[in-house]
């Protein structure tokens, strides 16, 4: 019995791989953004090629775009001459090649990995690529979704296909009920801490088990999103009723009888218990604590109440030095300068609700700057309809327009050198959030608790009964 | 792409583990719309101080490094983002090969499409390379061999198709386009 991955792979093989040639794999959905596409469009122009399937290509702008609060989109001021050019080039490329772009005037603009699912463009069984490593997010729907480089973006634009070697499979079984204060982000940080930032290299992960089955789609996306942080090619979760309920009625999903036919087809995608993986890992979710990173890659993870471990080698010592942390120090001793709630990992409505629940009636500690950046304009609107923006404002946090923002600081939203940021994003690499910025990755709950206390904080004392 | 058949060079060694693509080329330089000029930004935040002056003892800034074609890096090189700007920066600086014990998937794919050869060696060879910065090495792409000046030779794994494309300087888009009939037929069946 094939695995979910193998089922999806097999359905998209145009030309089978041989010892000397890779497979030609058909791509159902190509998501594009402004940063990794200009050189690919330049190639198309130089070869006088068109985009083969504009109907399978969907564009937005998220990385270089400002998130400063404005009353109208025309007031958005892009930071930097080259960013302005990049955004202008994107608009021109999409217009010239006939691609649907959710730019500044679209109510659906947002982080590419947030709007794909939101529009229902992300569907079970699809092959989805994007010039962005966090394309793994879409695997939460049972799609085979992975990041590609700009040359490959050009290949997909021109041919709707990619040359690929079939990756290996890694089964990750996660079982047990999540304890209070432990969320999807803590689960995936625990896995990366367990297998390391190269633990998934060459593999597609399939997340299974009752913990995953109990998660809603927002949580599943958080898990799949960080598959790349374990080095994996992609992460996938078998589609089920939770998936179908999420998708039903969204703009780009089939309607009426076509919907029923699609669900019938999607139900055949998952592998069964006889599916065999090349490797296997298990996680006991019931034993997990809230997790934070202490170093400069997402595999350097500890429980929130644990002390910073000893460095095992010079690379780890270099990481501790950069983070200005010492072995034996409790993470809760680390003072916080910035808190960022956002990114394709944790910027969906339930993430914002979680942070707001903790902040409600409380204040961001003096001296701490807290940014809350919704993943899309639609999420922003939904959050405002629920009054979350008021909760954040009352607490002293900044409520912003959507975008990638401080996850990678391309748009002017950066953390100053030496400052410590508790961030719900996905990478704590040196300089990721700004030159010299020190990043601690955490769940939205841990981020909110840290904002209130002014140091890296355990969210559990701040949980409401209904959380 | 220029064919890549032989590389003979001294090595530059960056022993740090898990060097990610944000280290190779920080995100703030990704607003460019061309592939040119990333070499001077390579390893930018490790290489320059906050005033933009080169940090003298950082190995990439040494005169010898500018003539080296082979980078030896700590375990797991190129993890993180899919930015092809990382191999663009490395090749623009002058590198033609990167050696480590593990190389991240997307970075490896991107490198092979830009004439940058990713080489994975075992820990013993890696340890020797790390402890002998500036060692003379010769790479024979056709035979997938890495030869040291003491005469020792090892073979490294590489996908046959990727090797063929490097040797011939072939653009893989052309190969995909040769399958256009099969793609049309697939779409007819599939949709």
HADDOCK unambig.tbl for C-alpha pairs under 7 A between the chains (distance, minus, plus):
assign (segid A and resid 14 and name CA) (segid B and resid 182 and name CA) 6.53 0.50 0.50
assign (segid A and resid 14 and name CA) (segid B and resid 183 and name CA) 6.28 0.50 0.50
assign (segid A and resid 14 and name CA) (segid B and resid 186 and name CA) 6.00 0.50 0.50
assign (segid A and resid 20 and name CA) (segid B and resid 160 and name CA) 5.32 0.50 0.50
assign (segid A and resid 20 and name CA) (segid B and resid 161 and name CA) 5.41 0.50 0.50
assign (segid A and resid 21 and name CA) (segid B and resid 161 and name CA) 5.32 0.50 0.50
assign (segid A and resid 35 and name CA) (segid B and resid 30 and name CA) 6.52 0.50 0.50
assign (segid A and resid 35 and name CA) (segid B and resid 31 and name CA) 6.28 0.50 0.50
assign (segid A and resid 36 and name CA) (segid B and resid 83 and name CA) 6.94 0.50 0.50
assign (segid A and resid 38 and name CA) (segid B and resid 33 and name CA) 5.32 0.50 0.50
assign (segid A and resid 39 and name CA) (segid B and resid 33 and name CA) 6.14 0.50 0.50
assign (segid A and resid 39 and name CA) (segid B and resid 34 and name CA) 5.78 0.50 0.50
assign (segid A and resid 39 and name CA) (segid B and resid 35 and name CA) 6.80 0.50 0.50
assign (segid A and resid 82 and name CA) (segid B and resid 31 and name CA) 5.55 0.50 0.50
assign (segid A and resid 82 and name CA) (segid B and resid 32 and name CA) 6.13 0.50 0.50
assign (segid A and resid 83 and name CA) (segid B and resid 31 and name CA) 5.22 0.50 0.50
assign (segid A and resid 86 and name CA) (segid B and resid 31 and name CA) 6.09 0.50 0.50
assign (segid A and resid 86 and name CA) (segid B and resid 32 and name CA) 6.87 0.50 0.50
assign (segid A and resid 86 and name CA) (segid B and resid 33 and name CA) 6.13 0.50 0.50
assign (segid A and resid 131 and name CA) (segid B and resid 82 and name CA) 6.48 0.50 0.50
assign (segid A and resid 132 and name CA) (segid B and resid 81 and name CA) 6.71 0.50 0.50
assign (segid A and resid 132 and name CA) (segid B and resid 82 and name CA) 5.40 0.50 0.50
assign (segid A and resid 133 and name CA) (segid B and resid 81 and name CA) 5.22 0.50 0.50
assign (segid A and resid 133 and name CA) (segid B and resid 82 and name CA) 4.97 0.50 0.50
assign (segid A and resid 147 and name CA) (segid B and resid 82 and name CA) 6.17 0.50 0.50
assign (segid A and resid 148 and name CA) (segid B and resid 82 and name CA) 5.99 0.50 0.50
assign (segid A and resid 148 and name CA) (segid B and resid 106 and name CA) 6.44 0.50 0.50
assign (segid A and resid 149 and name CA) (segid B and resid 82 and name CA) 5.57 0.50 0.50
assign (segid A and resid 149 and name CA) (segid B and resid 83 and name CA) 6.06 0.50 0.50
assign (segid A and resid 149 and name CA) (segid B and resid 84 and name CA) 5.25 0.50 0.50
assign (segid A and resid 149 and name CA) (segid B and resid 110 and name CA) 5.78 0.50 0.50
assign (segid A and resid 150 and name CA) (segid B and resid 84 and name CA) 5.98 0.50 0.50
assign (segid A and resid 155 and name CA) (segid B and resid 173 and name CA) 5.80 0.50 0.50
assign (segid A and resid 159 and name CA) (segid B and resid 177 and name CA) 6.86 0.50 0.50
assign (segid A and resid 198 and name CA) (segid B and resid 76 and name CA) 6.61 0.50 0.50
assign (segid A and resid 201 and name CA) (segid B and resid 104 and name CA) 6.41 0.50 0.50
assign (segid A and resid 201 and name CA) (segid B and resid 105 and name CA) 6.40 0.50 0.50
assign (segid A and resid 202 and name CA) (segid B and resid 105 and name CA) 6.33 0.50 0.50
assign (segid A and resid 229 and name CA) (segid B and resid 80 and name CA) 6.60 0.50 0.50
assign (segid A and resid 231 and name CA) (segid B and resid 79 and name CA) 6.75 0.50 0.50
assign (segid A and resid 231 and name CA) (segid B and resid 104 and name CA) 6.53 0.50 0.50
assign (segid A and resid 233 and name CA) (segid B and resid 105 and name CA) 6.85 0.50 0.50
assign (segid A and resid 315 and name CA) (segid B and resid 16 and name CA) 5.36 0.50 0.50
assign (segid A and resid 315 and name CA) (segid B and resid 17 and name CA) 5.92 0.50 0.50
assign (segid A and resid 408 and name CA) (segid B and resid 27 and name CA) 6.43 0.50 0.50
assign (segid A and resid 409 and name CA) (segid B and resid 28 and name CA) 6.93 0.50 0.50
assign (segid A and resid 410 and name CA) (segid B and resid 27 and name CA) 5.99 0.50 0.50
assign (segid A and resid 410 and name CA) (segid B and resid 28 and name CA) 4.91 0.50 0.50
assign (segid A and resid 429 and name CA) (segid B and resid 22 and name CA) 6.94 0.50 0.50
assign (segid A and resid 432 and name CA) (segid B and resid 22 and name CA) 6.38 0.50 0.50
